Amino acid sequence: MTSLTEMQTDLEFQRVLLKVQVSLTVDEVQDLVFLCSDLLCLKDLSTVTSAGHLFSLLENRDLLSWEDPSLLLELLRILKRNSLIRNLTSEDFTPTNGTTYSQQISPYRQLLYELSEFICEQDLKDIKFLLLKTLPRKKLEKDTTLLQLFLEMEKEDLLDENNLDVLQKIIADINPSLEKRIIQYKTEISGGMVIAQEIGDITHALYSPSPPSLVTSLTSVDIMEERVDRLNLTEGAAGVSRDQSLHSVIKNESLNMSVTENPEIQQYEMKGDKRGVCLIINNCDFNCGLRKRNGTDIDKKSLEVVFQWLGFEVLTKQNCDRHQILQALRDLAARDHASTDCVVCCVLSHGNIKGIIGVEGQTVTYRELIETLSPNQCPSLFKKPKLFFIQACRGTNDQPAAFPQIFPDDEVMPVSDAAVPRDSIPEMADYLLAMSTVPHYVSYREKDNGSWFIQSLCHNLKLLVPRGFDLLSILTQVNSDVSKKTDKSGSKKQMPQPEFTLTKRVVFPPPKTCPPLP
């Protein structure tokens, strides 16, 4: 007969699982299903529609319990839900005599999950296209996710922990930088070095009243993130501050340097009553002979979703001429921003070397664009970040889509040597002007998918803000992603360029909810 104490314990554990269940999104539940596909039969997993259902299956298999919650904690760690782990305090669990738990999610399964996090929507479409003659067409439908695609490849014996050749070839065609991660995994496996994650006694680290500091080596996901981290030395310090309640200090073995040794750079305060206003100027229809900007509404919607998710009040202005663009910015400057953290302006339009083109064909120079929000015009924005994201060509041709800039394969793309006009940025502090391309060159936009720059920006904001990355590191990743894109002929390339006078790091607080899909 079950004792009263056992009943209370079971009830308390279900309360903990409910707390986790209500915190997870639909996408995260599907991620958990994939990660557990080696632990439960696929038939059972195919019926899972909620985290509660999955937890029940794991409990029935004795994989999850009050006495041994390590699998739950491991899954949340892989999902990067550190804040949720921190919320599971000693009141939620009882330490279990310092038992050390083994890793239950295989390195192979985690590798596939990592890859899925760095594959954008367009990359997924390309992967499905490459698999058209390999998998049934029904399995390649629009709603099929990359993780579901991996499961289908496993069913067809195209993929397993010792057979990554097909996947590697596909990834090499789509995203060569991710191929290195697969090669690393294969090398470690062949050398008997399974990718280990030294998590030790995670429950002890979480719940002990005064546990010792826990030094861990980089996880496999951290290795992927290192390419962004190394571009901003203080990024690791932010990660440490997020995880201090876990009593852990991350150590980068490959660089033999603790992130706590990195110099401290201050962050702009993000503690106002409101995050701020995001003004979006979306020019689609021009009456001056310039082509209609098909696909720009996709960019507008993506920006609205992401910045609302980040806590901004979003204002959208459609089809503005020069006067209307400047007036929209003057109206923004006339607001009282005393209780806000920053301001954002996104401009989607045709452009030239000097600035943005209004729908009537007249240009608003970059200097005019950003001087409207200067401290002289808007004192309440003094020492607050003023962030501009510009999707526009910077070439001299009035119809850049008809004359795309072509870079031969053996020619280095002009990234750092391109000249920036002297009047592009006034000499004042706390500005960021993130341009979709370098001077003299065009930007590319797909009518069905939006522009390369804005879509990469939105994707990386959603991906990296919850992990604590600062904005310049995120834009560095955007540079990397966009620089790898090309058209079907392989001749069109694009290189974004952030210009800034920021004096501190811009780190948006992680939103409490995930953004809805556009």
C-alpha positions in Angstrom: 0.0 0.0 0.0 1.3 3.4 -0.9 2.1 5.5 2.2 0.9 9.0 2.7 4.5 10.3 2.4 4.9 8.6 -1.0 1.6 10.0 -2.2 2.7 13.5 -1.1 6.0 13.0 -2.9 4.4 11.9 -6.1 1.9 14.8 -6.0 4.8 17.2 -5.5 6.8 15.8 -8.4 3.7 16.1 -10.7 3.5 19.7 -9.6 7.1 20.2 -10.7 6.4 18.6 -14.0 3.4 20.8 -14.5 5.5 23.9 -13.8 7.9 22.7 -16.6 5.1 21.8 -18.9 3.4 25.2 -18.9 6.8 26.9 -19.5 7.5 25.0 -22.7 6.4 26.0 -26.2 5.0 23.6 -28.8 8.3 23.6 -30.7 10.2 22.8 -27.6 8.0 19.9 -26.9 8.7 18.5 -30.4 12.4 19.1 -29.6 12.1 17.0 -26.5 10.3 14.2 -28.4 13.2 14.1 -30.8 15.8 14.0 -28.1 14.0 11.2 -26.4 13.6 9.1 -29.5 16.4 6.7 -28.4 14.8 6.2 -25.0 11.2 5.5 -26.1 9.6 3.7 -29.0 8.7 5.8 -32.0 5.2 4.5 -32.0 4.6 5.9 -28.5 6.4 9.2 -29.4 4.2 9.7 -32.5 1.2 10.2 -30.2 2.8 12.8 -28.0 1.1 16.2 -28.2 2.2 17.7 -24.9 5.1 17.8 -22.5 2.9 16.1 -19.8 2.2 13.2 -22.1 6.0 12.8 -22.8 6.8 13.0 -19.0 4.2 10.3 -18.3 5.8 8.0 -20.9 9.2 8.6 -19.3 7.9 7.9 -15.8 6.3 4.7 -17.0 9.7 3.5 -18.2 11.3 4.5 -14.9 13.4 7.1 -16.7 12.0 10.0 -14.7 11.2 10.3 -11.0 11.4 12.4 -7.9 14.4 10.4 -6.8 16.2 10.8 -10.2 15.2 14.0 -12.1 18.5 14.1 -14.0 16.9 13.4 -17.4 14.6 16.3 -17.0 17.4 18.6 -16.1 19.6 17.3 -18.9 16.8 17.9 -21.4 16.2 21.5 -20.1 19.9 22.1 -20.3 20.1 21.0 -23.9 17.2 23.3 -24.7 19.2 26.2 -23.1 16.4 26.7 -20.5 18.8 27.7 -17.7 16.3 30.1 -16.2 13.7 27.4 -15.9 16.3 25.1 -14.3 17.1 27.9 -11.8 13.4 28.1 -11.0 13.4 24.5 -10.0 14.8 25.2 -6.5 15.4 23.0 -3.5 11.7 23.3 -2.8 11.0 21.3 -6.0 13.5 18.5 -5.5 15.2 16.6 -2.7 18.9 15.9 -3.3 19.7 12.2 -3.5 22.8 11.5 -1.5 25.1 13.1 -4.0 24.5 10.5 -6.7 26.2 11.3 -10.0 24.0 10.7 -13.0 25.1 9.5 -16.3 24.4 11.3 -19.6 21.2 9.8 -21.1 20.8 11.8 -24.3 23.3 10.4 -26.7 26.0 12.8 -28.2 24.7 11.8 -31.7 21.1 12.9 -30.8 22.5 16.2 -29.4 24.5 16.7 -32.5 21.4 16.5 -34.7 19.6 18.9 -32.4 22.5 21.4 -32.6 22.5 21.3 -36.4 18.8 22.0 -36.4 19.3 25.2 -34.4 21.6 26.6 -37.0 19.5 25.8 -40.1 17.3 28.6 -41.3 14.0 28.2 -43.1 15.6 28.7 -46.6 18.3 26.1 -45.7 15.5 23.6 -44.8 13.8 24.2 -48.1 17.1 23.4 -49.9 17.7 20.3 -47.8 14.2 19.0 -48.8 15.0 19.7 -52.4 18.2 17.7 -52.2 16.2 14.8 -50.7 13.4 14.8 -53.3 14.6 11.6 -55.0 15.6 9.9 -51.7 12.6 10.3 -49.4 8.9 10.0 -50.3 7.5 13.4 -51.4 4.9 13.2 -48.6 7.7 13.3 -46.0 9.0 16.5 -47.5 5.9 18.6 -47.1 6.1 22.3 -46.1 5.3 21.7 -42.4 7.9 18.9 -41.9 10.6 20.2 -39.5 14.3 19.4 -39.8 14.2 17.1 -36.8 11.3 15.2 -38.3 13.3 14.9 -41.5 16.2 13.4 -39.5 13.8 10.8 -38.1 12.6 9.9 -41.6 16.2 9.6 -42.8 16.9 7.2 -39.9 13.8 5.1 -40.9 15.3 4.8 -44.4 18.7 3.8 -43.0 20.2 7.0 -44.4 21.3 8.2 -41.0 22.5 6.8 -37.7 25.2 7.5 -35.2 27.8 5.7 -37.3 26.5 6.7 -40.7 26.6 10.5 -41.2 28.0 10.5 -44.7 24.7 11.4 -46.5 23.9 14.1 -43.9 27.4 15.5 -44.2 27.2 15.8 -47.9 23.9 17.6 -47.7 25.0 20.0 -45.0 28.2 20.7 -46.9 26.1 22.0 -49.8 23.8 24.0 -47.6 26.0 25.4 -44.8 29.7 24.5 -45.0 30.4 25.9 -41.5 28.1 23.2 -40.0 29.9 20.5 -41.8 32.9 21.1 -39.5 30.8 20.1 -36.6 29.9 16.8 -38.2 33.5 16.1 -39.0 34.5 16.9 -35.4 31.9 14.4 -34.2 33.1 11.7 -36.6 36.7 12.3 -35.6 35.9 12.0 -31.9 33.8 8.9 -32.4 36.4 7.1 -34.6 39.1 8.0 -32.1 37.1 6.6 -29.2 36.4 10.1 -27.9 32.7 10.3 -27.6 31.6 13.9 -27.2 31.3 14.1 -23.5 29.4 16.6 -21.4 30.8 16.6 -17.9 27.7 17.5 -16.0 28.6 15.7 -12.8 26.2 15.8 -9.9 23.8 18.4 -11.4 21.2 18.0 -8.7 23.8 18.6 -6.0 25.1 21.7 -7.8 21.5 23.0 -8.1 20.2 22.2 -4.6 23.1 22.1 -2.2 23.0 25.2 0.2 26.6 26.1 -0.4 28.1 23.9 -3.2 31.6 24.3 -4.5 32.2 26.0 -7.9 31.7 23.5 -10.7 34.1 23.8 -13.6 32.8 22.3 -16.8 34.3 22.1 -20.3 32.4 23.4 -23.3 29.3 21.5 -24.3 28.9 20.6 -28.0 26.4 23.5 -28.4 28.9 25.9 -26.8 31.4 24.8 -29.4 29.0 26.0 -32.1 28.5 29.3 -30.3 32.2 29.8 -29.9 32.5 31.3 -33.4 30.3 34.2 -32.3 31.7 34.3 -28.7 35.3 34.8 -29.9 34.3 38.0 -31.8 33.2 39.6 -28.5 35.4 38.7 -25.6 32.8 39.9 -23.0 30.1 37.6 -24.3 31.4 34.8 -22.1 31.2 37.0 -19.1 27.5 37.5 -19.8 27.0 33.8 -19.9 28.7 33.4 -16.5 26.5 36.0 -14.9 23.5 34.1 -16.2 24.7 30.9 -14.7 26.1 32.0 -11.4 23.1 30.7 -9.6 24.1 27.3 -10.9 27.5 27.8 -9.3 29.3 27.0 -12.6 32.1 28.7 -14.4 32.5 27.8 -18.1 36.0 27.0 -19.2 37.0 27.1 -22.8 39.5 24.2 -23.0 40.4 24.8 -26.7 41.6 28.4 -25.9 42.9 27.4 -22.4 41.3 30.6 -21.1 38.5 31.1 -18.5 35.8 33.5 -19.6 36.1 35.1 -16.2 39.4 36.5 -17.4 37.8 38.6 -20.1 37.7 42.3 -19.6 34.4 43.8 -18.4 32.5 46.0 -20.8 29.4 47.8 -19.5 26.0 47.2 -20.9 23.3 49.7 -21.6 20.6 49.5 -18.9 17.5 47.6 -20.0 15.3 48.1 -16.9 12.9 50.8 -18.0 9.1 50.6 -17.8 9.1 50.0 -21.5 11.8 48.7 -23.9 11.1 51.4 -26.4 9.5 52.2 -29.7 10.4 50.4 -32.9 9.5 52.4 -36.0 9.3 50.4 -39.3 9.2 52.3 -42.6 8.2 49.9 -45.3 8.3 51.2 -48.9 6.9 48.8 -51.4 5.2 50.8 -54.2 7.2 53.6 -55.9 5.8 56.2 -58.3 9.2 57.3 -59.7 10.0 54.5 -62.1 11.6 52.2 -59.5 10.4 48.7 -59.3 7.9 47.4 -56.7 9.7 45.8 -53.8 8.0 42.4 -53.8 8.7 40.5 -50.6 9.1 43.5 -48.4 5.9 42.8 -46.6 7.4 39.5 -45.4 10.3 41.5 -43.9 7.9 44.0 -42.3 5.9 41.2 -40.7 9.0 39.4 -39.4 10.3 42.6 -37.9 6.9 43.3 -36.2 6.8 39.9 -34.7 10.4 39.9 -33.4 10.4 43.4 -31.9 7.0 43.0 -30.3 8.5 39.8 -28.8 11.5 41.8 -27.5 9.1 44.2 -25.7 8.9 47.1 -28.2 5.9 49.2 -29.2 5.9 48.8 -32.9 4.8 51.5 -35.3 4.6 50.9 -39.0 4.6 53.5 -41.8 3.8 52.3 -45.3 5.0 53.8 -48.6 6.6 57.0 -47.4 8.2 59.8 -49.5 11.1 61.8 -48.3 9.0 64.3 -46.3 7.0 61.5 -44.6 10.1 59.6 -43.7 11.6 62.6 -42.0 8.3 63.5 -40.4 7.9 60.0 -38.9 11.3 60.3 -37.3 10.5 63.8 -36.0 7.3 62.5 -34.5 9.3 59.7 -32.9 11.8 62.3 -31.5 9.0 64.4 -30.1 8.0 61.5 -27.8 9.1 61.3 -24.2 11.6 58.4 -24.0 12.5 58.9 -20.4 11.0 55.6 -19.2 12.3 53.6 -22.1 15.6 51.8 -22.7 16.3 52.5 -26.4 14.8 53.2 -29.7 14.8 51.2 -33.0 14.1 52.3 -36.6 13.9 49.8 -39.4 13.8 51.2 -43.0 12.9 48.9 -45.9 13.3 50.7 -49.2 15.3 51.3 -52.4 18.5 53.2 -51.7 21.7 54.6 -53.2 25.2 55.5 -51.9 23.9 58.6 -50.1 20.9 57.2 -48.4 17.3 56.0 -48.5 15.0 56.7 -51.5 11.4 57.7 -50.8 8.5 56.5 -52.9 8.6 59.7 -55.0 12.3 59.2 -55.8 13.9 61.7 -53.4 16.7 60.7 -51.1 17.0 60.9 -47.3 20.7 60.9 -46.5 21.9 58.7 -43.7 23.0 61.8 -41.8 19.5 63.2 -42.0 18.0 59.9 -41.1 19.7 59.6 -37.7 20.3 63.2 -36.8 16.5 63.5 -36.2 17.0 61.3 -33.0 20.1 63.2 -31.8 20.2 64.4 -28.2 19.7 67.9 -29.4 16.5 66.9 -31.1 15.4 64.4 -28.4 17.0 64.9 -25.0 15.2 61.9 -23.5 17.3 59.7 -25.7 20.6 61.0 -24.4 23.1 58.2 -23.6 20.5 55.6 -24.8 21.1 53.3 -27.8 19.6 54.4 -31.1 19.5 51.4 -33.4 18.9 51.7 -37.1 18.4 48.6 -39.4 18.5 49.5 -43.1 17.5 47.1 -45.9 18.3 49.0 -49.1 20.8 49.0 -51.9 23.9 51.3 -51.6 24.7 51.2 -55.3 24.4 54.1 -57.7 22.1 52.4 -60.2 18.4 53.4 -59.8 17.2 49.8 -60.6 19.8 47.6 -58.8 17.8 44.4 -59.4 18.4 44.8 -63.1 22.1 45.1 -62.7 23.2 42.8 -59.9 26.8 43.1 -58.7 28.6 39.8 -59.6 31.6 38.4 -57.7 33.6 35.6 -59.5 34.4 32.6 -57.3 38.1 33.4 -57.3 37.6 37.1 -56.3 37.5 38.2 -52.7 34.4 40.0 -51.7 35.1 43.6 -50.7 34.3 43.6 -47.0 36.7 45.8 -45.1 38.2 47.9 -47.9 34.9 49.4 -49.0 34.9 53.2 -48.4 32.2 54.6 -46.1 31.0 58.1 -47.0 32.1 60.7 -44.5 28.5 61.9 -44.0 27.1 58.5 -43.3 27.3 58.8 -39.5 27.5 62.0 -37.5 30.1 62.1 -34.8 27.8 61.4 -31.8 27.6 58.5 -29.4 25.2 55.6 -28.9 24.3 55.0 -32.5 24.1 51.7 -34.5 23.5 51.8 -38.2 23.2 48.2 -39.4 23.3 48.2 -43.2 22.3 45.3 -45.4 25.3 45.8 -47.7 28.6 47.6 -48.0 28.8 50.9 -50.0 28.4 50.7 -53.8 26.8 47.3 -53.8 23.2 46.0 -54.0 21.1 44.0 -51.5 19.0 41.0 -52.5 15.4 40.3 -51.7 13.3 37.3 -52.7 9.6 38.0 -53.3 8.5 34.8 -51.6 10.9 34.8 -48.7 11.9 38.5 -48.0 15.4 39.9 -48.0 18.5 38.0 -47.0 19.5 40.6 -44.4 16.2 41.2 -42.6 15.3 37.5 -42.5 18.8 36.6 -41.1 18.5 39.4 -38.6 15.1 38.3 -37.3 16.2 34.6 -37.2 19.3 35.3 -35.2 17.6 37.7 -32.8 15.1 34.9 -32.0 17.9 32.4 -31.7 20.5 34.3 -29.8 18.8 36.9 -27.6 17.4 34.1 -25.2 21.1 33.0 -24.9 22.3 36.4 -23.7 24.3 37.4 -26.9 24.9 41.1 -27.3 23.6 42.9 -30.5 27.0 43.3 -32.2 27.7 39.6 -31.8 24.3 38.8 -33.3 25.1 41.1 -36.2 28.4 39.4 -36.7 26.5 36.1 -37.0 24.1 37.9 -39.5 27.2 38.9 -41.5 28.4 35.3 -41.5 25.0 33.9 -42.6 24.3 36.4 -45.3 27.8 36.2 -46.7 27.2 32.5 -47.4 24.0 33.1 -49.3 23.8 33.2 -53.1 21.3 32.8 -55.9 20.8 29.6 -57.9 23.6 30.6 -60.4 26.0 31.2 -57.6 27.0 34.6 -58.9 25.1 37.0 -56.6 26.7 37.7 -53.2 26.0 40.2 -50.4 27.9 41.5 -47.3 26.1 43.4 -44.6 27.9 46.1 -42.7 27.2 47.4 -39.2 28.5 50.9 -38.4 28.3 52.2 -34.8 29.3 54.6 -32.1 28.0 52.5 -29.3 29.8 53.0 -26.0 28.4 49.9 -24.2 27.1 46.5 -25.1 23.4 46.2 -26.2 22.0 43.1 -24.5 18.2 42.6 -24.7 16.7 40.8 -21.7 15.5 37.4 -22.8 11.7 37.5 -23.5 9.6 35.2 -21.3 7.8 33.7 -24.3 8.9 32.5 -27.7 7.9 34.6 -30.7 5.0 33.2 -32.8 6.0 32.1 -36.2 5.4 34.7 -38.9 
